[in-house]
Amino acid sequence: MMISSSIQKTKRINNFPQKFSILIPTWNNLPYLKLCIESIRKNSHFNNQLIIHVNEGIDGTLEWLRSQRDISYTYSQENIGICYALNIARGLIDTEYILYMNDDMYACPNWDFELWKEIEEIGHNNFFLSSTTIEPRHSHNAVIKADYGTDLTTFNEAKLLDEFRTLSFHDWQGATWPPNVVHKDIWDLVGGYSIEFSPGMFSDPDFSMKLWKMGVRLFKGVSKSRVYHFGSVSVNRIKHNKGYYRFVAKWSVTQNAFSRYFLKRGEIFNGPLTKPDLPAGRKMNNIFKQLKAAFRPE
């Protein structure tokens, strides 16, 4: 099936000013999606545009969205992955800023206000910002580890709302993963998310590298903008692509080296990033990985 022939789009009219266009891809994950949207509705400071891309939707997602008059959505009969989904949803945005969020996230109070305050302080659009995720398991050095539940049955919303502000953390370098926000002109200039990384693995660092190549050096994780992330609810259900080697072949550097030496991901934020200085061993490892990628079958 040709992807374009299966796409449906439904745009809702909102007469109130909106701050962000929030793009959320979802794949038969309705209970988590409902919680995510509920948290955005009740914990956001601003009125924001909601745009959902529904992959398959055989669990009732499509029918539920049809009853939600404040949510625009796009739909594909098959699971076309995150990259296609985000690029399709881009066509419905009404605001200046595109914000990508996962459907298994819970937005904490004023999460959007803290992002907007940061944007106003920056004063230009050459940036990439991320909220800070709170996760029950420690996945990398740019998250807050705190367990408020690993799934919907164990989720302790009341405790999270009572404690999330007290969890110590810092603004950090290396914004990459959602929730993230970028100006629509920057998104369009780099062409959105790259479909060669479908269904989505390694598409996040690829997008950051495209921003780096166009000259963006402000990759900031905002500590006060917080969301709870259950963690890879959909990713664990799909067959992974060979994104690691695609990234190496495309950019001549490994994703790990890019995150550590270019983005300095997780380090305390101290201003715009500068030209990376890769150790000799890392340079040799990049060459080795490029050769391995060149002979690796698709």
VOBA-1610 file (N, C-alpha, C; in pm, whole numbers, padded with zeros to 5 digits, always signed):
BEGIN
Met+00085-00121+00000Met+00000+00000+00000Met+00087+00125+00000Met+00052+00220-00089Met+00121+00347-00087Met+00075+00426+00035Ile+00173+00481+00111Ile+00139+00552+00235Ile+00042+00665+00210Ser+00068+00743+00105Ser-00014+00862+00081Ser-00160+00828+00054Ser-00186+00709+00001Ser-00324+00673-00032Ser-00405+00635+00090Ser-00337+00608+00202Ser-00409+00565+00322Ser-00423+00675+00427Ile-00372+00795+00398Ile-00370+00903+00497Ile-00503+00978+00500Gln-00554+00997+00620Gln-00671+01083+00641Gln-00633+01194+00737Lys-00690+01313+00718Lys-00659+01427+00804Lys-00788+01494+00851Thr-00795+01524+00978Thr-00910+01595+01035Thr-00857+01710+01120Lys-00892+01831+01080Lys-00844+01949+01153Lys-00958+02015+01228Arg-00937+02038+01358Arg-01035+02105+01441Arg-01005+02255+01444Ile-01110+02335+01445Ile-01095+02480+01450Ile-01096+02525+01596Asn-00994+02598+01635Asn-00983+02652+01771Asn-00979+02803+01762Asn-01072+02869+01826Asn-01082+03014+01816Asn-01003+03088+01923Phe-00934+03013+02011Phe-00853+03076+02115Phe-00707+03078+02073Pro-00630+03178+02119Pro-00486+03180+02088Pro-00418+03054+02140Gln-00326+03000+02062Gln-00255+02878+02099Gln-00105+02904+02100Lys-00034+02839+02191Lys+00110+02865+02206Lys+00194+02763+02130Phe+00171+02635+02154Phe+00247+02528+02090Phe+00154+02437+02011Ser+00207+02379+01903Ser+00138+02269+01834Ser+00204+02140+01880Ile+00130+02060+01956Ile+00184+01939+02016Ile+00153+01820+01927Leu+00257+01758+01872Leu+00242+01642+01783Leu+00267+01515+01863Ile+00171+01424+01862Ile+00182+01299+01937Ile+00150+01181+01845Pro+00250+01104+01802Pro+00221+00980+01729Pro+00173+00874+01828Thr+00079+00790+01786Thr+00030+00684+01875Thr+00000+00559+01794Trp+00017+00445+01858Trp-00005+00317+01790Trp-00075+00221+01886Asn-00208+00214+01874Asn-00289+00123+01955Asn-00251+00130+02103Asn-00252+00252+02155Asn-00204+00277+02291Asn-00301+00370+02363Leu-00431+00346+02343Leu-00534+00441+02385Leu-00532+00475+02534Pro-00519+00382+02627Pro-00519+00420+02768Pro-00409+00520+02804Tyr-00288+00498+02750Tyr-00178+00592+02776Tyr-00204+00725+02706Leu-00254+00721+02584Leu-00283+00844+02511Leu-00385+00928+02586Lys-00489+00865+02639Lys-00590+00939+02715Lys-00529+01009+02835Leu-00442+00937+02908Leu-00377+00997+03025Leu-00287+01112+02984Cys-00213+01095+02874Cys-00125+01200+02824Cys-00205+01326+02792Ile-00313+01310+02717Ile-00394+01425+02678Ile-00464+01488+02798Glu-00510+01405+02889Glu-00572+01457+03011Glu-00473+01544+03088Ser-00347+01499+03097Ser-00246+01576+03170Ser-00216+01708+03100Ile-00214+01707+02967Ile-00191+01831+02892Ile-00306+01928+02915Arg-00426+01878+02912Arg-00544+01963+02929Arg-00548+02028+03067Lys-00516+01952+03171Lys-00534+02005+03305Lys-00408+02069+03363Asn-00290+02037+03309Asn-00166+02087+03369Asn-00093+02190+03285Ser-00144+02221+03166Ser-00080+02322+03082Ser-00120+02463+03127His-00026+02553+03115His-00052+02695+03145His-00124+02762+03029Phe-00088+02721+02907Phe-00142+02783+02786Phe-00245+02692+02719Asn-00320+02751+02629Asn-00401+02674+02537Asn-00310+02631+02422Asn-00298+02501+02399Asn-00209+02448+02295Asn-00288+02367+02194Gln-00238+02364+02073Gln-00300+02284+01968Gln-00254+02139+01982Leu-00349+02047+01984Leu-00319+01904+01992Leu-00339+01839+01856Ile-00236+01770+01807Ile-00243+01697+01680Ile-00190+01556+01703Ile-00276+01457+01684Ile-00238+01317+01705Ile-00228+01248+01570His-00122+01168+01551His-00121+01079+01436His-00154+00939+01484Val-00257+00879+01426Val-00304+00746+01465Val-00250+00642+01367Asn-00163+00556+01416Asn-00118+00440+01340Asn-00213+00323+01368Glu-00280+00276+01268Glu-00377+00166+01275Glu-00502+00205+01353Gly-00488+00226+01482Gly-00603+00267+01564Gly-00707+00159+01580Ile-00668+00035+01583Ile-00765-00074+01594Ile-00812-00098+01737Asp-00761-00020+01831Asp-00798-00037+01972Asp-00903+00064+02016Gly-00963+00137+01923Gly-01063+00238+01957Gly-01011+00379+01957Thr-00881+00397+01927Thr-00822+00531+01928Thr-00892+00624+01830Leu-00915+00576+01709Leu-00974+00661+01607Leu-01115+00703+01646Glu-01193+00611+01697Glu-01330+00644+01738Glu-01330+00744+01853Trp-01237+00729+01946Trp-01229+00822+02058Trp-01193+00962+02011Leu-01097+00972+01921Leu-01055+01103+01872Leu-01167+01172+01795Arg-01248+01097+01727Arg-01360+01157+01654Arg-01457+01227+01749Ser-01458+01186+01874Ser-01548+01248+01972Ser-01484+01365+02047Gln-01355+01390+02021Gln-01283+01497+02091Gln-01274+01620+02000Arg-01354+01719+02029Arg-01367+01832+01937Arg-01249+01929+01940Asp-01159+01912+02037Asp-01045+02004+02046Asp-00915+01940+01995Ile-00923+01821+01936Ile-00803+01751+01891Ile-00807+01728+01741Ser-00707+01781+01671Ser-00689+01749+01530Ser-00614+01616+01520Tyr-00634+01545+01410Tyr-00563+01418+01399Tyr-00544+01378+01254Thr-00441+01298+01234Thr-00416+01233+01106Thr-00420+01082+01130Tyr-00439+01006+01024Tyr-00462+00863+01041Tyr-00404+00786+00923Ser-00337+00676+00954Ser-00291+00582+00851Ser-00340+00443+00887Gln-00385+00369+00788Gln-00439+00235+00813Gln-00333+00139+00866Glu-00208+00164+00829Glu-00097+00081+00876Glu-00011+00160+00972Asn+00072+00089+01047Asn+00169+00156+01134Asn+00286+00204+01047Ile+00291+00333+01022Ile+00395+00389+00935Ile+00512+00447+01016Gly+00507+00434+01149Gly+00619+00477+01232Gly+00615+00624+01267Ile+00714+00666+01343Ile+00719+00801+01398Ile+00755+00905+01294Cys+00852+00875+01208Cys+00904+00977+01115Cys+00796+01024+01017Tyr+00732+00930+00950Tyr+00621+00966+00861Tyr+00509+01035+00939Ala+00479+00982+01057Ala+00368+01036+01137Ala+00390+01183+01171Leu+00510+01217+01217Leu+00538+01356+01254Leu+00533+01448+01132Asn+00588+01401+01021Asn+00589+01485+00900Asn+00448+01507+00846Ile+00361+01407+00860Ile+00222+01423+00818Ile+00149+01521+00909Ala+00167+01504+01041Ala+00101+01591+01138Ala+00147+01736+01124Arg+00270+01757+01080Arg+00322+01893+01058Arg+00229+01975+00969Gly+00160+01912+00877Gly+00074+01983+00783Gly-00048+02047+00846Leu-00077+02016+00974Leu-00196+02070+01039Leu-00166+02178+01141Ile-00039+02213+01162Ile-00007+02304+01273Ile-00054+02447+01244Asp-00092+02515+01352Asp-00138+02654+01345Asp-00045+02751+01415Thr+00051+02702+01494Thr+00135+02790+01574Thr+00275+02802+01515Glu+00358+02881+01580Glu+00496+02900+01536Glu+00589+02788+01583Tyr+00546+02714+01687Tyr+00638+02620+01751Tyr+00582+02478+01751Ile+00665+02386+01703Ile+00630+02245+01696Ile+00687+02173+01817Leu+00601+02107+01891Leu+00643+02034+02011Leu+00605+01887+01994Tyr+00705+01802+01998Tyr+00686+01658+01980Tyr+00686+01590+02116Met+00581+01511+02143Met+00568+01441+02270Met+00529+01296+02245Asn+00575+01205+02331Asn+00535+01065+02323Asn+00400+01044+02389Asp+00328+00939+02346Asp+00195+00916+02402Asp+00199+00849+02539Asp+00317+00808+02584Asp+00327+00746+02717Asp+00392+00843+02818Met+00361+00970+02801Met+00412+01073+02891Met+00297+01143+02964Tyr+00328+01192+03083Tyr+00233+01267+03165Tyr+00294+01404+03190Ala+00229+01510+03143Ala+00281+01646+03157Ala+00252+01701+03296Cys+00356+01743+03366Cys+00340+01800+03499Cys+00297+01947+03490Pro+00238+02001+03595Pro+00188+02140+03592Pro+00294+02241+03546Asn+00249+02332+03459Asn+00329+02442+03406Asn+00447+02398+03320Trp+00443+02276+03273Trp+00550+02226+03187Trp+00570+02315+03064Asp+00460+02363+03007Asp+00468+02445+02886Asp+00508+02589+02917Phe+00468+02639+03032Phe+00506+02775+03072Phe+00657+02786+03085Glu+00721+02685+03143Glu+00866+02689+03161Glu+00939+02687+03027Leu+00886+02613+02930Leu+00945+02614+02796Leu+00929+02751+02731Trp+00810+02807+02744Trp+00785+02937+02681Trp+00871+03046+02745Lys+00887+03041+02876Lys+00972+03139+02945Lys+01115+03131+02892Glu+01163+03010+02867Glu+01297+02991+02812Glu+01307+03049+02671Ile+01205+03026+02589Ile+01205+03078+02452Ile+01209+03230+02452Glu+01132+03292+02540Glu+01132+03438+02548Glu+01268+03491+02591Glu+01335+03422+02682Glu+01467+03466+02726Glu+01572+03450+02617Ile+01558+03347+02534Ile+01653+03326+02424Ile+01645+03439+02323Gly+01524+03475+02282Gly+01505+03591+02195Gly+01529+03567+02048His+01556+03442+02007His+01569+03408+01864His+01522+03264+01849Asn+01519+03215+01724Asn+01463+03082+01700Asn+01565+02974+01669Asn+01693+03004+01681Asn+01796+02904+01653Asn+01828+02822+01778Phe+01730+02742+01819Phe+01745+02663+01940Phe+01671+02530+01924Phe+01703+02439+02015Phe+01629+02315+02031Phe+01619+02290+02181Leu+01497+02285+02233Leu+01475+02269+02376Leu+01406+02136+02404Ser+01437+02079+02518Ser+01368+01959+02567Ser+01318+01984+02708Ser+01202+01926+02739Ser+01161+01916+02879Ser+01248+01810+02946Thr+01242+01804+03076Thr+01316+01703+03151Thr+01221+01592+03193Thr+01256+01469+03161Thr+01170+01357+03194Thr+01206+01298+03331Ile+01102+01256+03400Ile+01115+01179+03523Ile+01080+01036+03486Glu+01169+00940+03515Glu+01147+00803+03473Glu+01171+00707+03589Pro+01096+00596+03592Pro+01113+00499+03701Pro+01244+00423+03694Arg+01302+00418+03573Arg+01431+00351+03556Arg+01530+00449+03497His+01656+00439+03537His+01757+00534+03491His+01805+00493+03353Ser+01762+00566+03248Ser+01796+00529+03112Ser+01918+00605+03059His+01942+00727+03106His+02060+00805+03068His+02075+00922+03164Asn+02182+01000+03147Asn+02216+01101+03246Asn+02139+01232+03232Ala+02040+01237+03145Ala+01961+01359+03130Ala+01818+01339+03177Val+01797+01241+03264Val+01665+01218+03321Val+01673+01220+03473Ile+01559+01243+03535Ile+01547+01232+03680Ile+01492+01093+03711Lys+01563+01015+03790Lys+01515+00883+03826Lys+01429+00893+03952Ala+01302+00862+03937Ala+01208+00860+04049Ala+01090+00774+04007Asp+01053+00680+04089Asp+00953+00581+04052Asp+00814+00621+04104Tyr+00726+00662+04008Tyr+00586+00688+04041Tyr+00496+00590+03966Gly+00554+00477+03926Gly+00479+00374+03856Gly+00542+00339+03723Thr+00542+00210+03693Thr+00598+00163+03566Thr+00493+00143+03459Asp+00365+00149+03499Asp+00255+00137+03403Asp+00132+00205+03463Leu+00021+00200+03392Leu-00099+00271+03437Leu-00154+00214+03568Thr-00136+00086+03589Thr-00192+00025+03711Thr-00115+00065+03836Thr+00012+00099+03820Thr+00094+00135+03936Thr+00121+00285+03944Phe+00068+00363+03850Phe+00096+00506+03844Phe+00036+00578+03965Asn+00123+00652+04038Asn+00080+00728+04155Asn+00080+00875+04120Glu-00028+00918+04057Glu-00038+01056+04009Glu-00032+01155+04124Ala-00102+01127+04231Ala-00107+01221+04344Ala+00032+01245+04403Lys+00109+01137+04419Lys+00243+01151+04474Lys+00334+01228+04379Leu+00323+01199+04249Leu+00402+01272+04150Leu+00372+01421+04158Leu+00246+01458+04160Leu+00209+01600+04163Leu+00255+01668+04291Asp+00262+01592+04398Asp+00307+01647+04525Asp+00457+01666+04531Glu+00533+01584+04456Glu+00678+01581+04473Glu+00760+01629+04353Phe+00701+01639+04234Phe+00784+01658+04114Phe+00871+01783+04119Arg+00822+01889+04184Arg+00900+02013+04192Arg+01019+02000+04286Thr+01013+01908+04380Thr+01118+01896+04481Thr+01234+01809+04435Leu+01222+01741+04322Leu+01327+01653+04272Leu+01442+01737+04217Ser+01558+01723+04277Ser+01672+01808+04241Ser+01729+01770+04104Phe+01746+01869+04018Phe+01810+01850+03889Phe+01855+01985+03837His+01917+01986+03719His+01975+02108+03663His+01936+02122+03516Asp+01944+02242+03462Asp+01936+02258+03317Asp+02055+02185+03256Trp+02033+02121+03141Trp+02136+02032+03088Trp+02158+02051+02938Gln+02277+02015+02898Gln+02314+02021+02757Gln+02258+01901+02682Gly+02235+01922+02552Gly+02211+01808+02464Gly+02068+01770+02437Ala+01977+01868+02433Ala+01837+01838+02402Ala+01828+01752+02276Thr+01760+01641+02286Thr+01741+01550+02172Thr+01602+01490+02175Trp+01570+01418+02281Trp+01448+01339+02284Trp+01327+01419+02328Pro+01207+01372+02295Pro+01085+01440+02337Pro+01064+01429+02488Pro+00985+01523+02538Pro+00922+01636+02469Pro+01028+01738+02425Asn+01022+01777+02300Asn+01113+01879+02251Asn+01037+01980+02167Val+01096+02099+02153Val+01029+02206+02081Val+01128+02278+01991Val+01080+02312+01872Val+01161+02382+01773Val+01069+02473+01694His+01121+02584+01644His+01041+02672+01561His+01011+02605+01428Lys+00893+02632+01373Lys+00851+02564+01250Lys+00945+02594+01133Asp+01005+02713+01130Asp+01097+02745+01020Asp+01223+02660+01026Ile+01270+02632+01146Ile+01387+02545+01162Ile+01351+02402+01123Trp+01235+02356+01170Trp+01186+02222+01132Trp+01183+02208+00980Asp+01123+02305+00914Asp+01109+02298+00768Asp+01243+02308+00697Leu+01334+02387+00751Leu+01464+02406+00687Leu+01543+02275+00681Val+01530+02192+00784Val+01603+02065+00784Val+01517+01949+00734Gly+01392+01976+00698Gly+01308+01874+00637Gly+01240+01778+00733Gly+01218+01821+00858Gly+01149+01735+00953Gly+01228+01611+00988Tyr+01158+01503+01019Tyr+01224+01379+01059Tyr+01255+01292+00937Ser+01372+01234+00935Ser+01423+01163+00817Ser+01364+01023+00807Ile+01297+00994+00695Ile+01221+00870+00682Ile+01310+00747+00667Glu+01439+00767+00637Glu+01526+00649+00628Glu+01546+00583+00765Phe+01505+00654+00871Phe+01514+00597+01006Phe+01382+00535+01052Ser+01287+00521+00961Ser+01160+00457+00996Ser+01185+00314+01043Pro+01109+00268+01144Pro+00995+00335+01206Pro+01029+00444+01306Gly+01160+00463+01339Gly+01190+00576+01426Gly+01317+00568+01507Met+01373+00449+01527Met+01493+00439+01609Met+01607+00519+01547Phe+01671+00603+01631Phe+01782+00691+01595Phe+01738+00812+01512Ser+01608+00831+01497Ser+01559+00951+01427Ser+01576+01076+01512Asp+01576+01061+01645Asp+01593+01178+01732Asp+01733+01236+01722Pro+01840+01157+01742Pro+01973+01216+01724Pro+01999+01261+01581Asp+01937+01195+01483Asp+01952+01239+01345Asp+01895+01379+01327Phe+01777+01405+01385Phe+01718+01538+01376Phe+01809+01641+01443Ser+01865+01606+01558Ser+01957+01698+01626Ser+02081+01724+01541Met+02132+01621+01476Met+02249+01641+01391Met+02216+01732+01273Lys+02097+01720+01218Lys+02058+01810+01109Lys+02054+01954+01157Leu+02006+01974+01280Leu+02008+02109+01337Leu+02151+02156+01357Trp+02237+02068+01405Trp+02378+02103+01425Trp+02442+02146+01292Lys+02415+02070+01187Lys+02474+02100+01057Lys+02428+02235+01003Met+02304+02278+01038Met+02257+02409+00990Met+02302+02522+01081Gly+02372+02490+01189Gly+02432+02594+01272Gly+02372+02614+01409Val+02271+02536+01447Val+02215+02548+01581Val+02318+02498+01683Arg+02339+02578+01788Arg+02432+02539+01894Arg+02368+02545+02032Leu+02242+02584+02037Leu+02172+02593+02165Leu+02079+02473+02178Phe+02127+02369+02245Phe+02052+02246+02270Phe+02034+02234+02421Lys+01923+02283+02472Lys+01908+02296+02616Lys+01794+02214+02672Gly+01823+02138+02776Gly+01719+02070+02852Gly+01676+02158+02967Val+01548+02185+02976Val+01495+02278+03077Val+01449+02198+03198Ser+01516+02217+03310Ser+01488+02137+03429Ser+01348+02159+03484Lys+01300+02282+03483Lys+01171+02312+03545Lys+01052+02265+03462Ser+01076+02235+03336Ser+00970+02179+03252Ser+00978+02028+03264Arg+00881+01967+03332Arg+00894+01827+03367Arg+00774+01744+03321Val+00805+01623+03276Val+00702+01526+03239Val+00744+01390+03295Tyr+00643+01309+03326Tyr+00672+01172+03368Tyr+00664+01083+03245His+00761+00992+03234His+00770+00905+03116His+00770+00760+03161Phe+00667+00685+03119Phe+00661+00544+03155Phe+00771+00465+03085Gly+00803+00505+02960Gly+00920+00450+02895Gly+00898+00344+02790Ser+00906+00385+02662Ser+00913+00293+02548Ser+00800+00191+02543Val+00679+00237+02571Val+00564+00146+02569Val+00541+00091+02428Ser+00555+00177+02326Ser+00535+00131+02188Ser+00660+00073+02126Val+00776+00133+02156Val+00901+00089+02094Val+00929-00058+02122Asn+00892-00104+02239Asn+00919-00244+02275Asn+00834-00343+02197Arg+00735-00292+02121Arg+00646-00383+02047Arg+00683-00398+01900Ile+00779-00319+01852Ile+00807-00320+01709Ile+00944-00379+01679Lys+00961-00419+01554Lys+01091-00465+01508Lys+01180-00344+01485His+01298-00345+01546His+01388-00231+01538His+01459-00227+01402Asn+01485-00104+01358Asn+01561-00090+01234Asn+01711-00092+01264Lys+01792-00072+01161Lys+01937-00067+01177Lys+01982+00079+01186Gly+01912+00156+01270Gly+01937+00298+01279Gly+02076+00335+01324Tyr+02136+00251+01408Tyr+02272+00280+01457Tyr+02369+00294+01340Tyr+02365+00196+01250Tyr+02458+00198+01137Tyr+02417+00298+01030Arg+02287+00324+01018Arg+02244+00429+00925Arg+02297+00564+00970Phe+02294+00588+01100Phe+02345+00714+01153Phe+02494+00728+01124Val+02570+00623+01148Val+02714+00626+01122Val+02743+00650+00974Ala+02671+00578+00888Ala+02694+00592+00744Ala+02658+00732+00695Lys+02556+00790+00754Lys+02509+00922+00710Lys+02598+01035+00759Trp+02644+01026+00884Trp+02712+01140+00948Trp+02858+01115+00979Ser+02910+00998+00953Ser+03052+00964+00976Ser+03093+00977+01122Val+02998+00957+01210Val+03025+00959+01353Val+02918+00872+01419Thr+02952+00806+01528Thr+02852+00725+01596Thr+02756+00814+01674Gln+02638+00761+01701Gln+02540+00836+01780Gln+02594+00863+01919Asn+02667+00768+01976Asn+02723+00787+02109Asn+02824+00901+02112Ala+02910+00905+02011Ala+03010+01012+02004Ala+02942+01147+01982Phe+02838+01149+01901Phe+02764+01274+01878Phe+02702+01324+02008Ser+02639+01234+02082Ser+02574+01275+02207Ser+02676+01323+02310Arg+02789+01255+02318Arg+02887+01287+02422Arg+02975+01406+02388Tyr+03025+01413+02265Tyr+03124+01515+02232Tyr+03068+01636+02159Phe+02960+01619+02085Phe+02896+01732+02019Phe+02794+01797+02113Leu+02694+01716+02154Leu+02584+01769+02235Leu+02617+01776+02384Lys+02716+01699+02427Lys+02753+01692+02570Lys+02629+01661+02655Arg+02549+01568+02607Arg+02419+01541+02666Arg+02428+01505+02815Gly+02347+01576+02894Gly+02337+01551+03036Gly+02429+01636+03121Glu+02530+01700+03060Glu+02618+01786+03137Glu+02543+01914+03178Ile+02589+01977+03283Ile+02525+02100+03330Ile+02531+02206+03221Phe+02418+02268+03192Phe+02412+02367+03084Phe+02497+02488+03121Asn+02584+02529+03027Asn+02668+02647+03050Asn+02676+02737+02927Gly+02574+02730+02842Gly+02570+02816+02725Gly+02575+02737+02596Pro+02576+02807+02482Pro+02580+02740+02352Pro+02700+02647+02339Leu+02681+02541+02265Leu+02787+02443+02245Leu+02894+02495+02150Thr+03012+02437+02159Thr+03123+02475+02074Thr+03169+02355+01992Lys+03266+02377+01904Lys+03315+02271+01817Lys+03369+02156+01901Pro+03330+02033+01869Pro+03375+01917+01950Pro+03521+01884+01926Asp+03581+01827+02027Asp+03720+01781+02018Asp+03722+01632+02049Leu+03713+01550+01945Leu+03708+01406+01963Leu+03847+01349+01990Pro+03861+01264+02092Pro+03989+01196+02115Pro+04026+01108+01997Ala+04156+01081+01983Ala+04204+01001+01870Ala+04137+00864+01866Gly+04116+00806+01984Gly+04053+00674+01990Gly+03910+00677+01936Arg+03838+00785+01966Arg+03701+00799+01915Arg+03701+00815+01764Lys+03797+00890+01711Lys+03805+00909+01567Lys+03830+00775+01497Met+03919+00695+01553Met+03945+00563+01495Met+03821+00474+01504Asn+03751+00481+01616Asn+03630+00401+01632Asn+03524+00442+01530Asn+03513+00572+01502Asn+03417+00619+01401Asn+03450+00562+01264Ile+03580+00560+01230Ile+03622+00505+01101Ile+03588+00355+01093Phe+03616+00284+01201Phe+03585+00140+01206Phe+03435+00117+01188Lys+03353+00196+01258Lys+03208+00180+01249Lys+03157+00216+01109Gln+03219+00315+01045Gln+03178+00350+00908Gln+03204+00234+00814Leu+03320+00171+00827Leu+03352+00056+00742Leu+03255-00059+00768Lys+03223-00081+00894Lys+03130-00187+00929Lys+02992-00157+00872Ala+02950-00029+00878Ala+02821+00010+00824Ala+02815-00008+00673Ala+02927+00018+00606Ala+02930+00009+00461Ala+02908-00134+00412Phe+02948-00231+00491Phe+02935-00372+00450Phe+02823-00445+00522Arg+02745-00370+00599Arg+02635-00433+00673Arg+02513-00439+00585Pro+02452-00554+00565Pro+02333-00564+00480Pro+02213-00497+00543Glu+02126-00440+00459Glu+02003-00377+00508Glu+01905-00484+00554
//
